[in-house]
Amino acid sequence: MEINKIIGKGNTAEVYEYGENKVIKLFHTGFSISAIKNEYNNAMVVKDLPFNKALVYDLISYKGRKGIVYDKVEGELLLDWVLRIKDVVKCASYMKKLHSEILKNKVSGVPSYKSFLSEFISKVKIDDNIKKEAFAKLEMLEDGDVLCHGDFHPGNIFVDKNEELYVIDFMNVCHGNILYDIARTVFLVEYTPVPENVPDYEMLILFKKKLSELYLIGMGVTKEQIQDYLDLIIIARKAECPNEHL
């Protein structure tokens, strides 16, 4: 089957229309085969759980590149929606609604959040004492079997014309404590950098902070409750995304 027009592009893959009502996430040449298989496995594990998502169908090769076939989700990315509508309160409400539905689920057959953090903390080039303290803190945090999406933010959420919400991107799915996934979302929303040359730079910084605050209020969690998780996520991120300057 031939791929049709491109409908999205990210750091790891391009997304194309693929037949009727499906898309193919076609990974860049040279991207880790194990990471692609891991995403496919994660998507299969969560496929039948009761929350809206892009359903997965197959892992294929296409002209020398690996691709994962998903349902085509109709609607608009929540990121595009909120930048267009400027309704940060409703955006936070949408996020709370869908994330709460995801976090109700328990899961096995996916990595633990501790193994995810440990892998990247071990690769970070920092003072050995700081690294030892990070591993000690990680060991003290609670384990868990809650489904953690691992990459839950407005760029991975679709909203359709009926205000139904769908989550995409299962690369970082893991199991763990609910506070980890909430902390991960706060990090992705509030702490990831905004390029300084973009229009309305200062406004976007304030916007991200406000969205993070409203999301936390909606989830019924304080910044203090997730601070230990945030500290470790920030350290691990230095190796996870080394070109991202926090």
N, C-alpha and C positions, 0 to 999 in steps of 0.2 A: 504494500500500500504506500502511495506517495504522500509525503507531508505537504500541507498547504501553507497558508501564510503564517508568518511569525506573529505571535500575539504577546510575547513577553521575553525579556532577557535579563539574566542575573549574573552573578559572579561565577557560578558553576555550570550554568546550563542556559539553553534557549528553549522556549515553549512554542510549539507549532500546533495549529489545527491538524487533526489526524482522523480522517474519515468523518463520520457523522456523530456529532455530540461527544467527541473525545479529543484529547490533546496528547501530545507526546512531549515529555520533558527530556530534551536531547542534550546530554552532557558534553562539555567541551572535550576535545581530544586530549588525552593524557590525564584526565581527572581520575582519581582513585577508583578502581573497579570495586574494591572492598567497600568503599563509602557508598557507591551506587547500590550495591547489593544490600547494604545495611538499610538504606532508605526504603528499598523495595520490601524488605522483610518487615520493617516497622509499619509500613503502610498496610501490609497484609495482616499484621497483628491487630491493628486498630480498625480494620475494615468494617467489622460487624458491631462495633460498639455504638451506643445510642447518642451520637451527636452528629451534626451535619459536617460533611467533609467531602473532598474530592475522592471518589472511590478509585482504587487501583485495579488494573487489569493484567498487565503483563510487563515483563522485563525483556527487551528485545535489542538487537543490534540493527543499526541503520547506517549503511555506507561507512562502516568502520567506527561508528560511534554508538555508545550504549544509550538506551532511552527507556523511560518508564511511561507506560500508557495509563492515563487517568481519565476520569470523566471530565468533560468540559463544564466548568461552573459558570453559569450565567450571572451577570451582575457587574459590580464595580469594586475594585480593591478599596477597602476601608480607608487606606492611606490617601488615595486619590479623592475619595468622597469627603473626608474631613478637611483636606486642603482646599477643596472647592466650596464646601458648605460653611466651613469655619465653626462648626458646632462641636466644640470639644467635650461638652457635657454629654451629648448624645453618643459621641464616639466612645467615651469611657463606659457608658451604659451598655453599648453593644459589646465591648470587650468583656465586661464583667459577666454578661449573660452567657456568652459562648464559652468563656474560660471556665466558668462555674460548672457548665455541663460536661466539659472535658475532664475536669478534676474530680468528678464523682466516680470515675472509673478506676478499677484496679487492673493491673496488667502484669504479665510475665513474658519471658521470651524476648525482652529488650534489655539493653545495658542499664546499669544503675547510674544515677546522676553522679555518684561518688567516683565511679570509674571514668566517667567523662571528664570531670574536673581534675582528677588525679593525673590522667594522661597529659593534659595540657600544662598543669602546674609543674610536672616533672620536666617539661621542655623549656620552661621560662628561664631566661638568663637573669637571675636576681641573686642577691646575697644569700649564701647558704643558710644562715640563721633565719632569714625571712621565709625561705622555702620550708624549713623545718617547722616553723611556727604555723605556716599555712597547712601543712599536712596534719599537724596536731589538731588544728581547729577542724579540719575536714573529718578527722576520725571521731571527734566529739559530737558532730551533728547527727541528727536522727536519720536512720534509714527509712524505708517505706516501700509500699507497693502501689502507690498512686501513679496513674498515668500522667507523665509530664511531657508536654509537647516539645519544650526545649527551644522553640523559636516563635513564640506566640506574640505577635505584634501586628499593627494595622496593615503592614505590607504582606501579611500572610492570611488575611481575612477578606472574604468577599461578602458584600451585602447586595441582595437582589432587590427588585422593585417592590417585593412584598415584605421587605425588611427581614428576610430570612438570612441567617449568617452561616458561612461555610469556611472551614479552616483548610489550608493547604500546607504543603512542605513538611515532610516527616523525617528529614535528615537527622534531627537531633532528639528524636523521641527516646525517652528513658523512663525508668521507674524510680520513685523516691518519695521524698516528703513534699507535701503541697507547697510549703514555703519556698522551696527551691524554685519551682516553676513560676511562682509569683515574683520572686526576686529576679529571675531571668528576664521576665517581661519588663519589670521596672528598669533593669539595666538597658535592655534593647530600646525602650522608649525614651528614657531620660539621659542615659550616659553615652550612647554612641554619638560620635561627632557629626556636626553639620559643617560642610565645606564653607570656609569663610567667604568665598566669592559668590555664594548664592544670594539671590534677592531676598530681602527681609530676613537676614541672618539673625538679628537680635530677636525679632518676633518669633522665629522658629524655635530658638532656644527656650524662650518663655513658654511657648506653646507645648513643647515636649515636657517641660517640668510640670505644667498644669495638668496635662493629660495623665502623667504618671501619678500625681497626687490624687486626682479624681478616681482613677482606676483602683488605687490602693484603698481609698475610702469605700468604694463599691464592693471590694473583696472583703472588707472588714478586717484589714491587716494594717499594722503600723510599720513605719520605716524601721523602727527599732527591732521588730520581730524578724525582719529579713536581713538585718545588717551583716551578720556573720556570713550569710550566703552571698550577699553582694560583694563583700570583701574578697571572697575566694573567686567569684565570677570575674571580678576586675583583674585579679592576678592571672587567672587562666586565659583570659582574653588576649593577653600579650603574646601568647603562643598560638592561640586559635586564629587570631586575625592580626598578624604581626605588622601589617601595614596600616592598621587603624590607630591613629594617634589620639589617645584619650586625654 
